[in-house]
Amino acid sequence: MTTSASSRDHCSRRGDLAAPCSVCGAKEFNICQPLDPARQASLYARAVRLHWARREPVFAAGQPARHVYNLTEGMVALSRSLADGRRQIFGFLLPGDFIGLEAGDAYGCDAETLSDAKACRFDRATFDAFLRDNPDVALGLVRAASSDLAQARQHELLLGRKTAVERVASFLLDLRNRAGERHLRTQPLSLPMTRSEIADYTGLTIETVSRIFGRLKSQGTIDLADATAVRVLDEARLKRLSEGAD
């Protein structure tokens, strides 16, 4: 896989092992959580520290899955595209999420940054060897995979059974809850994705998404701080809307 110029320019020096980990806001939630300082340094010694600007590819579907990524800052979208140009976004990843752990030899989706983002990148073979020597980290990845599966089932329910209003309300609540769990700011809630990308995630048209945002604003459920942030004013009502109970 080819690393972008900005990624190469922002790689940390291998000699400084402790400082990046000590200030990492995601280590409480990611694979590093069970590691003592010695093992943390051992894992970091295997990492290449990358920094992407907004709207840069992390990897593309079909590329050899030679690396895995521990996202420490920013937001990344996972998507698949059809030959006719249509796209389905099936995940917005936050700091603490792990990216690129494929069952096969190639990446099955595209990963693109929606904001400035940072991650520790590991060679897959080297990372697999670390997992063999650190079963608690491997167990943490299994738990994360279970959580991802539950998230995928919720997304399937959103696409298959919910109305347009329920989909948008569920999207906002889920992102707000996950951001809160990672100690990220939720008031206002950052929305670095476009309305078109929200449409690609919810299976709606951009016009429908924009119309529902406007309706939620006029009803006093949310306030649009700007195009890239929303303030939830009535969480109870948003929850009722997400469940079709209002």
C-alpha positions as CSV (number, residue, x, y, z in Angstrom):
1,M,0.0,0.0,0.0
2,T,1.2,3.5,-0.8
3,T,1.4,5.9,2.1
4,S,0.4,9.5,1.3
5,A,3.0,12.2,1.5
6,S,1.4,13.9,4.5
7,S,1.4,10.5,6.3
8,R,5.1,10.0,5.7
9,D,5.9,13.6,6.8
10,H,4.2,13.0,10.2
11,C,5.6,9.7,11.2
12,S,7.0,9.9,14.8
13,R,10.6,8.9,15.4
14,R,11.0,5.4,16.8
15,G,13.3,6.7,19.6
16,D,10.5,8.5,21.4
17,L,8.4,5.6,22.7
18,A,6.8,6.8,25.9
19,A,5.7,10.4,25.0
20,P,3.1,9.6,22.3
21,C,1.5,6.8,24.3
22,S,1.4,8.9,27.5
23,V,-0.6,11.6,25.8
24,C,-2.8,9.3,23.7
25,G,-6.4,10.0,24.5
26,A,-7.6,6.7,22.9
27,K,-5.5,4.2,24.9
28,E,-8.3,3.8,27.5
29,F,-10.5,2.4,24.8
30,N,-8.2,0.7,22.3
31,I,-6.0,-2.4,22.2
32,C,-3.4,-0.7,24.4
33,Q,-5.8,-0.6,27.4
34,P,-4.5,-3.8,29.1
35,L,-0.8,-3.1,28.5
36,D,1.6,-2.1,31.2
37,P,4.3,0.5,30.3
38,A,6.8,-2.1,29.2
39,R,4.5,-3.9,26.9
40,Q,3.1,-0.6,25.6
41,A,6.6,0.5,24.6
42,S,7.1,-2.9,23.0
43,L,4.0,-2.5,20.9
44,Y,4.8,1.1,20.0
45,A,8.3,0.0,18.8
46,R,6.4,-2.1,16.2
47,A,4.3,0.9,15.0
48,V,4.6,3.6,12.4
49,R,2.8,6.7,13.6
50,L,0.8,8.3,10.8
51,H,-1.1,11.6,10.4
52,W,-3.6,12.2,7.6
53,A,-5.3,15.4,6.6
54,R,-9.0,15.5,6.0
55,R,-10.3,13.5,3.0
56,E,-7.3,11.2,2.6
57,P,-7.5,7.5,1.9
58,V,-6.2,5.1,4.5
59,F,-6.6,2.1,2.2
60,A,-8.8,1.0,-0.6
61,A,-10.9,-2.1,-1.3
62,G,-8.9,-4.8,-3.1
63,Q,-5.5,-3.6,-1.9
64,P,-3.3,-6.2,-0.1
65,A,-4.2,-6.1,3.6
66,R,-0.6,-5.9,4.8
67,H,-1.3,-3.4,7.7
68,V,-3.7,-2.8,10.5
69,Y,-4.4,0.5,12.2
70,N,-5.1,1.7,15.7
71,L,-7.0,5.0,15.3
72,T,-6.0,7.5,18.0
73,E,-7.5,10.8,16.7
74,G,-10.1,11.9,14.2
75,M,-12.9,10.1,12.3
76,V,-12.7,7.6,9.4
77,A,-15.5,6.4,7.1
78,L,-15.7,2.8,5.9
79,S,-17.5,2.3,2.6
80,R,-18.0,0.2,-0.5
81,S,-18.7,1.5,-4.0
82,L,-20.7,-0.1,-6.8
83,A,-19.6,0.0,-10.4
84,D,-22.3,2.6,-11.2
85,G,-20.9,5.0,-8.6
86,R,-23.3,4.4,-5.8
87,R,-21.8,4.1,-2.4
88,Q,-22.8,2.5,0.9
89,I,-21.1,3.8,4.0
90,F,-21.4,1.3,6.8
91,G,-19.3,2.8,9.6
92,F,-18.0,6.0,11.0
93,L,-15.0,5.1,13.2
94,L,-13.8,7.1,16.2
95,P,-10.5,7.1,18.3
96,G,-10.1,3.8,19.9
97,D,-11.4,1.8,16.9
98,F,-9.2,-0.7,15.1
99,I,-9.1,-0.8,11.3
100,G,-8.0,-3.2,8.6
101,L,-8.1,-6.5,10.5
102,E,-9.3,-8.6,7.5
103,A,-10.0,-12.4,7.4
104,G,-8.6,-12.5,3.8
105,D,-5.6,-11.2,2.0
106,A,-7.2,-8.0,0.7
107,Y,-9.1,-5.1,2.2
108,G,-12.8,-5.5,1.7
109,C,-13.7,-1.8,1.9
110,D,-12.4,1.7,1.4
111,A,-11.3,3.7,4.5
112,E,-11.1,7.5,4.2
113,T,-10.5,10.2,6.8
114,L,-13.3,12.7,7.5
115,S,-11.1,14.9,9.6
116,D,-7.5,15.2,10.5
117,A,-6.7,11.8,11.8
118,K,-3.8,9.9,13.5
119,A,-3.2,6.2,13.9
120,C,-0.5,3.7,14.8
121,R,0.1,1.4,11.8
122,F,1.4,-2.1,12.3
123,D,2.7,-4.6,9.8
124,R,0.1,-7.4,9.9
125,A,2.6,-10.3,10.4
126,T,4.4,-8.4,13.1
127,F,1.1,-7.5,14.9
128,D,0.0,-11.2,14.7
129,A,3.2,-12.2,16.4
130,F,2.6,-9.6,19.2
131,L,-1.0,-11.1,19.7
132,R,0.4,-14.6,20.1
133,D,2.6,-13.3,22.9
134,N,-0.1,-11.1,24.4
135,P,-3.4,-13.1,24.6
136,D,-5.1,-10.3,26.6
137,V,-4.7,-8.0,23.7
138,A,-6.1,-10.7,21.4
139,L,-9.0,-11.1,23.7
140,G,-9.6,-7.4,23.6
141,L,-9.8,-7.6,19.8
142,V,-12.3,-10.4,20.0
143,R,-14.5,-8.2,22.2
144,A,-14.1,-5.3,19.8
145,A,-15.1,-7.5,16.9
146,S,-18.2,-8.6,18.9
147,S,-19.0,-5.0,19.4
148,D,-18.5,-4.3,15.7
149,L,-20.9,-7.1,14.9
150,A,-23.5,-5.7,17.2
151,Q,-23.1,-2.3,15.5
152,A,-23.5,-3.9,12.1
153,R,-26.7,-5.6,13.2
154,Q,-28.1,-2.3,14.4
155,H,-27.1,-0.7,11.0
156,E,-28.9,-3.6,9.2
157,L,-32.0,-2.9,11.3
158,L,-31.7,0.8,10.5
159,L,-31.6,0.2,6.8
160,G,-34.2,-2.6,6.7
161,R,-36.9,-1.6,9.0
162,K,-36.8,2.0,10.1
163,T,-38.4,5.1,8.6
164,A,-36.5,8.0,7.3
165,V,-36.9,10.0,10.5
166,E,-36.1,7.0,12.7
167,R,-32.9,6.5,10.6
168,V,-31.6,10.0,11.0
169,A,-32.5,10.1,14.7
170,S,-30.8,6.8,15.3
171,F,-27.7,7.9,13.5
172,L,-27.4,11.1,15.6
173,L,-28.0,9.2,18.9
174,D,-25.6,6.4,18.1
175,L,-22.8,8.8,17.1
176,R,-23.5,11.0,20.2
177,N,-23.4,7.9,22.5
178,R,-20.2,6.5,21.0
179,A,-18.5,9.9,21.1
180,G,-19.5,10.3,24.8
181,E,-18.1,6.9,25.6
182,R,-14.8,8.0,24.2
183,H,-14.8,11.3,26.2
184,L,-15.2,13.3,23.0
185,R,-17.2,16.5,22.9
186,T,-20.9,15.9,22.3
187,Q,-22.3,19.5,22.7
188,P,-22.1,20.4,20.0
189,L,-21.6,17.0,18.3
190,S,-19.0,17.1,15.5
191,L,-20.4,16.0,12.1
192,P,-17.4,16.1,9.8
193,M,-19.3,14.0,7.2
194,T,-21.4,15.7,4.5
195,R,-25.2,15.4,4.3
196,S,-24.5,13.2,1.2
197,E,-22.4,10.8,3.4
198,I,-25.1,10.7,6.0
199,A,-27.5,9.7,3.2
200,D,-25.0,7.0,2.1
201,Y,-25.0,5.7,5.6
202,T,-28.8,5.8,6.3
203,G,-29.8,4.7,2.8
204,L,-31.7,7.9,2.1
205,T,-31.3,10.7,-0.4
206,I,-29.5,13.9,0.5
207,E,-32.7,15.8,0.0
208,T,-34.5,13.6,2.6
209,V,-31.6,13.9,5.1
210,S,-31.5,17.7,4.7
211,R,-35.3,17.9,5.1
212,I,-35.3,15.8,8.3
213,F,-32.5,17.9,9.8
214,G,-34.6,21.0,9.1
215,R,-37.7,19.4,10.7
216,L,-35.8,18.4,13.8
217,K,-34.4,21.9,14.1
218,S,-37.8,23.5,13.7
219,Q,-39.3,21.2,16.3
220,G,-36.6,22.2,18.8
221,T,-35.1,18.7,19.0
222,I,-31.7,19.8,17.6
223,D,-29.9,23.0,16.7
224,L,-27.5,23.2,13.8
225,A,-24.4,25.0,15.1
226,D,-23.1,25.0,11.6
227,A,-22.7,22.6,8.7
228,T,-20.3,20.4,10.6
229,A,-21.9,20.2,14.1
230,V,-25.2,19.7,15.8
231,R,-26.4,20.4,19.3
232,V,-29.0,17.9,20.7
233,L,-31.6,20.0,22.6
234,D,-34.1,17.3,23.5
235,E,-32.4,13.9,23.8
236,A,-35.5,12.2,25.1
237,R,-37.6,13.2,22.1
238,L,-34.7,12.2,19.7
239,K,-34.7,8.8,21.4
240,R,-38.5,8.5,20.9
241,L,-38.1,9.4,17.3
242,S,-35.4,6.8,16.8
243,E,-37.8,4.2,18.1
244,G,-40.9,5.3,16.2
245,A,-42.6,6.3,19.5
246,D,-43.2,10.0,18.7
